[in-house]
Amino acid sequence: MTVETSPETQVEPERPQTSLSTAAARNLATTTKSAPQMQEITSRWLLRMLPWVEAEGGAYRVNRRLSYAVGDGRVEFVQNGAEVRVIPRELGELAILRGFEDDDVLTALADRCVQRDFRAGEVIAERGAPAGQINLIAHGRIGQTSVGKYGDEVAVATLADGGHFGEHTLLDPDATWDSTATAETAGTLLTLSRTEFTAVLDRSPGLRDHLRRYASLGERRQTHHGEAEIALAAGHTGEPDIPHTYVDYELHPREYELAVAQTVLRVHTRVSDLFNGPMDQTKEQLRLTVEALRERQEHELINNREFGLLHNVAFKQRIQPHSGAPTPDDMDELLCRRRGTKFFLAHPRTIAAIGRGFSEYGLYPDHVDLGGQQVPAWRGVPILPCNKIPITRENTSSILAMRVGEDNQGVVGLRKTGLVEEYEPGVSVRFMGLNDQAIVSYLVSTYFSAAVLLPDALGVLENVQIAGRRG
């Protein structure tokens, strides 16, 4: 049987090969090659800029002067559909309830909180008006303004999720609002009135005793930082009595234990035996593994819930942007919270948002030389990139600012060097043996942490809007 084909479907016979193919030629050629590349490697500015302190014994204790700070934290909530409730234990973040642990009383107070939804532009409290409730912000942003010395309106603070105001009204029947609170976005808050607070107080002897102890703290002489005052005399003449004093310390200082990041690197002996030239396969495997370990180390220094910098910023050092996008005013407010700020740390996308925000004001970040590299700066303080700082689904992020070094009472990195089989400072690579599959195993380890020596050494600008505007 003959099969006829149309001219369109006829297949041309293959032409005979007349020269050596490139695929075959590569088998005889020496290939010019690069070392293995890795996209995960970043500049890791935080690891480079932190002064590293040797933590002998695997721990580092931060001793401070005795402080009478009694709480100024954030309150957390639970949500069930549109209903929001404050977690009773979270009321302990209020200054007047810090250290009070009677769950029944805290639950009674939480049950008396009333939910209130607000819209953007709504005035929550007006300066000078009678005040009789505390406001707990479950969601949204509220700006506080007052009247300046010359009669103009001045911004006092910006509060967001977990913030609160009006705590002083619970104990003062003559309290008035000292600033005007205006909603910048829609949101939800819970209110606890002085009447409801007093009703619980009248039935709780334990709460009354706690409030008496709280009031006694105000009678102790202390600095504006809340530290026990050191009695001094100055400017006197004659022979007055010189005050006696001593410097009191915290009885239970915080200790930072070194955390560990580890992995087991496995290399088949066949690979290291047959394919070890011109590059050492084991050496390249180790190099890339250590790079990944360093990236994870920086991530933990930022995000770890125990010692990570984002979770160890004092509540008084957490501020909110005035308008969402970062502005020069926001950066100045973050900068003025501490002396000797060494650098800002932000996600690269946040740095781009800083540039956009500044350009709207006709300003541009200057640049400074850092180790031979030009980096953007504000007021001479470098703004360094760190992609480990998270970005939320709402396209918001944070900007960290820190003072560093033990001598400056700042932020320090903690590590242990001199390890057995140390590969590089603070990283050990231990041979673990050869198994029945001819695979060699190496334990790669690094030990690290970070400590904030004083609360004002570290600050953060939170909820920074980094999405660009259209048009």
Steps between C-alpha positions, in 0.01 A plus 500: 500500500636838401447805719495822312611820673422852405787742433415678826558184712818375334793475746843599377769235558750589770823639369810305591713660775806666353671626816538423868192596702528756779355248749779255419766770494412609859606159624858580398499865597588664831188696594541845648272503798400710798481397861146396603277807527227560759215748467419494874818689595431860607714783633416402862563851632370415845765232552764740373397800710427334836793499744544137608554410865639169619237322711706273724294224651238537229311788672518879536346690792385862457527684832309827532412754764184422689200632308146560619345479156161339552380415155412687183442212267261397230173323552399202288151396397309201367251530217189295435348629180424867556522462878826598669600419858806595698699209641462538880867432573596767248351765729818445702678706232329809641721686745248494783445122463858387437577208729137442602425131441148434627344346190146531632532875548674549165226300331234714670671814368531352150130406500406863575687639199265633234576471128483812286563527127627831366539650156781704348485862613291431809605681819539240774591744778520879508762696689366655822180293507420285807662157473362189664623195308805323366509423126665179378568501125428159347552615141561825317708816540424794727695825502531715811539875465518790743552877498856629485650790687404745225147373448568273204401134485785259570517122462548315828496132402361247256348184650419176321400138569557413866547860611291669766433839655301641790638269768529786749124556488425174684631637831430872462134610513598852384708386203482680167647414160838669456498448122256449216484147358387477137461182297730493197348175373189301574540253783380353827573578862381374837416740781500439875324776693606624842154401632547135394859496628388634838223238522758222466741679734240521778466121501872418477718559809797358311465761225475779759823380665670483161400857414632625835838340421488654153433844647796460736735473202424861418629602843845353433746743355594393149641640178287575194618161369342329804834409659563531873641848555860555615480776762737789423553859613627784283525878513501515880711725722602476861483167680168335421452126549616312193246235396590136541429267211577173326426359156238227518499216245233274359483185710402276210686623189427345166732230369536421131591140419669428171273348238624251245458454127611162366486269205661173393684520168528169314750440218535168312859378487457423131443869434803614699718221352416532131387858449729696730685698237552775426269591793485327835143366516491474878638850539238647266222311675620637834531854368141511376370329814670757724357781286149359555574465872604866522182605319293303752702655784409851384136397460490376859667816631213697347199272549563254785228545763747466789792721398409636155529877472145555374362327810733673746425863422367672813141612460595864558743470209233382254352781293256524212534701176292814474349420162588140416787556257835586662572874511795710620297584812460129578871436457583799721267376773660156486845655506439732796393217731864407577846644507765380260284305255747296296275393212147439376405153376217448250380265229623606153140573397461720807814692403343560159186629678718733707640645179150553359377655824795738514466604136144616567653753740768598251764324710735219418697276736868583493769233472785405731803280452480174694800276455564637152136462396258789450173444687195728543480692827282744691660763724828319440364168635525213246180330383602137446301229319386178670257273320439303822267773631153367413245664272136443589219413260387862532837611356626646827838449660725640773811717524743424782739756648770402747795608705760225522789392721560427867677832555197684360249291698352391171415180312766228486525167324591196709705207381748234608826456312784257554269208427626149433582458128420868436451575131480878543438717809191364674437215251616143558503214251531162669562174321222259599614188320448283191188286466437175313399691187846663482357840594707730719308719747608833653318684782502872424412720804499862608398646839369855528253745653455876543455718809349846542693662787263795554141537375574820306778330302247351258197660338260416219267685266217253448224455242688692234305498173737397222265461204547772239216720382362471148503796271 
